[in-house]
Amino acid sequence: MKMHKEDFNAGSPYSSWLKEELLGEVYNSSMGFKSRGLAEKYGYHADEETESVIMGIQKIDDLPEILKKIAEDIIRMELDENY
């Protein structure tokens, strides 16, 4: 199944899933989430605002560029390699 940006808009099941996956990446398993090493790959370091930013997005394009790259990699790895 081909995934589209709209599949991750707020309110969709994939939106909640992606937010949890992003939290796992940026907090590097410290909260019990799975990490794929993407935060390290892009040199991203979470700060006190990171969780609020991730949880507050309405669509992927709302993310800061580096978090958007991490999100897109997660989608490619887990759901659609052609995303």
Number of C-alpha atoms within 10 A of each C-alpha: 6 9 14 10 11 12 15 21 17 16 11 11 11 15 20 15 11 19 20 16 19 26 22 20 25 24 20 20 14 12 9 10 15 16 18 17 15 19 21 12 9 12 10 15 11 14 9 7 8 16 16 9 14 19 16 13 16 14 15 23 12 13 17 11 11 13 23 15 16 23 20 18 17 21 19 14 13 9 13 15 13 10 14
